[in-house]
Amino acid sequence: MDFFSTAFAIIYQFGDAFAFLVLSAAGLAVIFGMMGVINLAHGEFIMCGAYVTVAVARMGVPLPLAIVAGSIAAGLVGLVIERLVIRHLYHRPLDSIVATWGISLIATQGVLIVLGSTMQGIGTPLGSVQVGALSYSTYRIVLMAAAVLILLVLWLLFYRTRYGVIARATIAAPQMARALGVDTRRVYALTFALGAALAGLAGGLYAPTMTLVPTMGATFIVESFVTVVVGGADIFLGAAPAAAILGVIRAGLTAWQGQFFGQIGLLVAVILVIRVLPNGLSGLILGNRR
């Protein structure tokens, strides 16, 4: 291949890995980073978004609207779960791990029993683009743009809106926020629902590219937790830079030795970060700022 084709292939592989990591980890980063809840049912929220997206799309609804429907459905499910289960487990991390793991098992087996072992997909839209001797999925390029757009929207939401100010104040000093008249329970519920909706959005965006099975959440869960652990609690100073670094590692090792070594590289990276930077990249950045 010529230089341009080689450069495009490298950028495409990095962008694809970066988009997958950002989209799969955004909801988890919001729930864990802002609320301290380790949500092992994150993959099932992704599955919910994917299943609803495909079901709505097969009814004749345009794919973008179907993806929005999948995200909203996951957000509503998250809101119900927060009210029934998670609300009683704040500041009890071990209990929240067990509870969300149980929710994960119930959701996976429930979908298997009700909808069967697989669901007919809708196919990847938009065709492909030819660069040199190779062709690349146009939809994957759209996913890269979607990842950047979601990061921008989240930044505007948390740093340029009243809800964002109240949410960050509630997470940082809940007792002070309550003293100032903030309904902290409502803020927690909305934030958990937002994290679930982001997970559903990831599932909806990737639904056309995957086989829909009840265990599909496992495809996302490892990368999600690796990105959040490497990045730390802050989605912008942690998860986003971590996705970029891990995207380089995954794309490089995958191009060199295949997908298996790309996965191994992610796991090695998280082991090293836990050993050297227990608070992740965001802890390092915020520590240096101080």
N, C-alpha and C positions, 0 to 999 in steps of 0.2 A: 504493500500500500504506500501511497505517497504521504508526504508530511501532513497535509491537511486532513486526509482520511484517518491517519493514525491519531492526530491530535483530537479530532472529533470523537473517535471511538473512546479515547481516554476520558474526555470530558463527559461523554454520554454515560459511561459506566460509573463515574463518580457521582454525576447528578442523579442517576437512578438509585444508587445506594443512599445518597443523602436524603432524597425525597422519601424513600421507604422508612428510614430511621426517624426523620422528623415527623412524618404523618403517623407512624405507629406509636411514637413516644409522647406526642403532644398532650393527649388526654391524661396519660399516666403522670407526666410531669406536673400538670396542673393539680391533680388530686394529691399526689405525694408531696410535691414541692410546696404547695400552699396550705395543705391540710394535714400532712403527716400521716395519711392513710395509705398503707401498702395494699393496693388493690389487685389481688390475684384473679379477680373476675374481669380484668381489663380486656383479655382476649375475647371474652364472651360478649362484651359490648361491641367490639369490632365485628364479631359474627352477626350480632343483631342488625347492625347497620348494613352489612353485606346482604343478608337474607331479605330484609325489607326493601332494599334498593332493587334487587333482582325481581322480587315479587311485584313491586309497583311498576318497574320498567316493562315487565311482560304483560301488564295490563294496557300498554300503549302510551304510558306517560313518558315524555322525553327524559333521557338519562340524567341531565343535570337536576331536574326536579325530583327524580327518583332518588338521587343521592342525598338531596336535602331532606326528603322524607325519611330515609334511613337514619340520617343524623338526628333528626327530631325524635324519631322513635326510640333510639338509644338513649337520648337525653331524658325522655319521659320515664323510661325504665329505670334509669339512674336516679331520678328524683324519687320514685316510689321506693327503691331499695334504700336510699339515704334515710327516708322517713321511717321505714320499718325496721332497718337493721343498723346501718352505719351511724346514725345519730346517737345511738346508745353506746358506741364504742370509741368515741373520740378520746385521745390520750391513753388508749389501751391498744398499743400497736400489735401485740401478740394476738389478742382477741380478734382484732380486725383482720389479721392474716388468716386465721382459722375460719372466720365467718365468710370472707370473700372467697376463700378456697371452696367452702361448701356451696356457695352460690354458683361458682364456676362449674362444679360437678353437677348440680341440679340443672343448670341451663344446658349443659352439653347433653346430658342424658335425656332431658325433656325434649329437646329438638330432635334427637335421634329417634325417640319413640313416636313423636307426633308427625314429623316431616320426613323421616327415613334417613338413610345413610348418606344421601347426596341430593342436591337440588340442581335442576337444569339451569345452566348459565345463560348469559346473553351475548357472549363474544366480545372481543376487544374492538372498540370503534375506531374510526379515523384513519385506518390503513397504516401505511408505512412511508418513510421517506428514504430515498436512495442517496447514499454518500459514498462515492467510490464504488468498490465492488460489494459493499455491504448495505443492507437495508435495516432501518431502525424504526421501532414503533413510534408513531406520532403521539399516541395516547400517553406513552411513558414520558415524553417531553412535556405534555400537559400536566402530568403529575408533578414534575419538577417545579413548574411554575406555580402549581397549587400549594406546594410546600412552602415556598417563599411567601406567597400571598397570605397563607394562614399565620405564619410568624408575624407578618406585618399587622394583620388584623388583631392578633392577640396583644401585640405591643400597644396598639392604639386603645384597645379595650381596657388594659390594666394600667396604662399610664396617661390616658387622655380622656377618661370618662369618670363620672362620679362613682359608678359601681366599682371601677378599678381601685380608686382611692379607698373606698370603704372596705373592699375585699382585702387589700394589702394591710390596712390598719387592723382589721379583725384578726388576720392571721398573725400579725406581729404582736398585738397587745389586745387580746379578746376582752379582758376585764375592763380595760380603759374604754374600748369601743362600746361595751354594754353601758358603762357609766355615762357615756355621751349620747345614749339613746339609740344606738344601732341594734337592730334585731339580728344578733349574730347567728341564731339558728337559721334564719332565712338566707343569710349570706353563705353559710356552710352548704345549705341545700342547693342554692343556685350554682355554687362553685363545683360541687360534686356533679350536678347535672351537666354543667358545661364540660367537665372532663369526660363524662360518659358520651356526650354529643360529639366531642372531638374524636373519640374512639370510633363511634358509629360512622362519622365522616370518613375516617381512614378505611373502614370496612367497605363503605359505599364506593369510594374512589377506586379501590383495588378489586372490587367484586367482578368487573368485566375481565380481569386478567387471571382469575383463579378458578379452581374447582371448588364449589361450595359444599362443604362437609361440616358436620357439627363440631369437629375438632380443629377447624381452620384457625381459631384464635391462637393455637400453639405456634403457628407460622410467624406470628407477630410478637408474641410475648417475650421471647428471649431477647430479640433486638430492642424491644421497648425498655426492658429492665436494664440491659447493658448500657443503653444510651443515657438513661436517667442516673444510673450509678456512676458512670464516668463523668457526667455533667454536673451532678449535684442537684441541690434543691431548686435553683433558679432556672426557669425555662429559657431565658434569654442569655444569661451569662454562663449557663451550664449546658442545658440540653442541646441548644442550637450549635454552639462550638463543638460539643462532643460529637454531634451527628456529622459535622464536617470532617473532623479528624478520623472518626471511625469509618466514614464513607471512603476516605483515601485508603485506609488500611484494607477495608473489605474489597474495594475495587481493584487495588493493586495485587492483593494475594489471589483474588479470584481470576484476574487476567493471567497471573503467573502460574498458578497451580490448580485452579478450579474452585468451585463453590465451597467444597468441604474445607479447604484451607482458609477461605475467606471467613467462614464461621469460626474456625479455630482462632484466627487472628483477633476476632472480636472478644472471645472469651479470655485470651491471653491479655488483651488490653485491659479488661475490667479487673483481672487479678492484679496486674501491676498498679492500677490506679488505687484499688482498695488498700494495697500495701503502702504506697507512697503518698497518696492524696486521699485520706479517708473521707474528706468532705467534698471530693470531686473538684472539677475545674472551677465551679462557681465559688467554692470555698477558697481556692487559691487566689482567684481574681479579687474577691471581696476582701480577703486578708491583705493583699498587696495595696488595695485602695486605702485601708486603714493605716 
